Amino acid sequence: MTEAFSIPPAVMDRIAGLGARLGRGREEVMDPRALSLACGVPLDVVRELLRGRPAGEPDIHRRFRQRLDLLHDTHRKDTGRKYSHGEIAAQSGISRQQVQALLGGDRRPTMDHCSRLEKFFHRPAGFLQSEDADALAGALAEVEKALLREWTARDAPASLYARHGVDGIALRAALLSERDRTRLLRWLDAYMTEPLAAVSPVRAPGVAAGPP
């Protein structure tokens, strides 16, 4: 059941480092259960890959079954109930008989089946059949992007103050759009009413960097 693919340690070290800057532990930012749900890879395989060990299901059709089963079990309606075969068929454009056969493991999927099911379950192209290590790498990339956005948002106000000071920021505000000027002034208000420590790179108040 193993394959010659694993997650590069550098990727996990980058994510762990970003998490540490934000005051979060490695297990929190790379929670195996959350990653398993995000990428569709079985929990035990995720844990092995995060340990740097090659792991995964080499058979593409077994991977399809694993991920389709997970999606069908976890992607629920607002009522909390699973989607029926008929509901999946009606919304995906696959016949009810084919949906039943795919979920039951009695039919091998075509590329069209995969594409339609991925759209129905709101998953990216390739989700149902990509190799386990690749699927997990994609989920880790999304985690890293989210952490980078959060770190940038927290660090921006303190960096702005360090470069320009309050007077310099106020002068530059005249060049901003009304929306950005309003956001900047909110941060200045927070800076003027709170201790300097409150606007450190880790606990910076105010608005996020860049347009929303």
N, C-alpha and C positions, 0 to 999 in steps of 0.2 A: 504493500500500500504506500510505499514511499516513492518519491521522485527526486530528481537531482536539482531541486530548487529550494532556496531558503530566502529569508529576509536579510539583506545586508545589515550588519551591526551598526554601521554609520547612520542608517536611517533611524533606527531606534534610539541611538545616542542623541541625535538632533532633537527628536521629539521629547525625550526625557529631559534634555537640557532646557528646552522651552518651558516644559511643565515646571521645572525647578524654579525658573525665574518668576513664574506665576504662583509659586507656593504650593505646587501640587506634586505628589509622588508619582513615581514611574507606573505603579499599578493603577493609579487613578486615570492618568492620561492614556494609558494603553490597556484598558480594562478588557480582558479576553472575552467576556460575555457580550459587551457592547460591540466589540469588533466582529464577533461571530455573527451577530444579528445584522451588522452593517454590510458584511461581505458575503454572507451565506455559507461560510466555511464552518464545518463542525468544530465545536468548542475544543475538543482534544487536539485537533490539528492546529488550530490557532495557537494553543498553548505551546505546542512543540515548535512551531515556526518562530514564536516570540523568544523561545530559548535558543534560537539559532540553529535548530536541527532541521534537516530536510524532512519534509512530511507532505502528505496530500494524497488524494485519490487520483491515480493515473488514468482511469477509465472515464472518458468524457461523458458517457451516458449515465454512469453512476453519479458523477458530479451534478449532472442535470437533475437527477432524481432527488439528490440531497438538498439542492437549493430550491427546487420547486416545492418540495415538502415543507421546508422551512418557511418559504413565503406564504404558502397556503395556511400554515399554522399561525403565523405572526401578523400577517397583513389582514386586519379585521375591519368589518364595517363599524359605523358609529355605535351600533348596538352592542359591539363586542363579539358578535358572532362571525364565524367564518363565511366566506363567500361560497355559495353553492356552485356545483358544476354548471348549472344553467346560467347563473349570473356571470360567471367567468366567460362562458361561451358567448353570451349576448353582448358583452362589453369588449371582448377581445376579437370577435369575428372568427373564432375557431368553433367548429361544430361541437355540440354537447358530447357526442360520442367520442370525438378525438380528445376533448378535455378529460373525460373520464378515463380514457385509455392512457393518456400521458401521466395523469396523477396516479394511476394504478400500476404504472410500469409496464403496461402491455403494448406500448407503442414508442418507437424511437422518434425523437423530435426532429423536425426540419428546421432550417434557419428561419423560415417564416414563422413557425410555431414559437421559437425562442424570442424573436423580435416582438411578436404580438403579446406574449406573456410578460416580457420585460416592460413593455409600455403599460400593460394593465396593472402591474404591481409597482409601477413608478421606480424602476431600476434602470441603471445605465446599460447601454448596449454591451453584450458580452457577459453580463452578470451570471447567466445561467450555465455557461459552459467554460469560462476562463479557468486556467489552472489555479489551484488553491493559493499558491504563493503569490501569484499575480493579483488575485482578488483581494487578498489581505494587504498587499502593497498599495493597492488603490484606496482601501479604507484608511490606511495609515497616512497616505498623502492628504486625504481630506482632514484628518485630525491635525496634521502639521499646519495646513492652511488656516484652520480655525484658531489654533494657538498663536500663529504669527499675527493674525488680524487682532486678536485680543491683546497681545503684547504691544503691537504698534499703537493701538488705541490708548493703552495705559501709559506708554512711554512718551507719547507726543507732547502733552502739555509741559512736562518737566523739561524736555529737550528744547522746546520753544523758549521757555524762560531762560535756560542756561545760555542760549545763543544770543538773545536780544534784550532780556530784561523787560520789565513792565513798560517802561517808556518807549522802548523800541517796538514792542508789540502794539502799543496804542497807535504809534505813528503809521505802522504798516496796515492797521485795520482800515484806514481810509481807502486803501487800494482793493479791499475785498468786496465781494458781492454782499448785498444786504443779509442774505441767509448766513453766509460764512461769518460776517461781522457779528451777527447775533450770537452765533455759537462761540466765537472767540470771547465776546464780552461775558458770556455765562461763565467761561473758565476763569476769566480775570476776577469776576466777583467771588468765585470759589477760592481763588488764590489769596485775595485780599482779606478774606474773613477766616481763613484756616491757617494753622501753622505750616511753615515750609515743609516739614516732614510729611505732611498730608499730600503733597504733590510730588513725592518721590516717584521714580520710574515704576515701582511695584504697586503703589497705592494712589496713583494720580487721579484726581477727580476731574470732572468736566466732560467734554464731548469727545467723541472718537475722532481720529485723524481722517481727513479726506471727506468727500461727499458721502452721504448715507446711501 
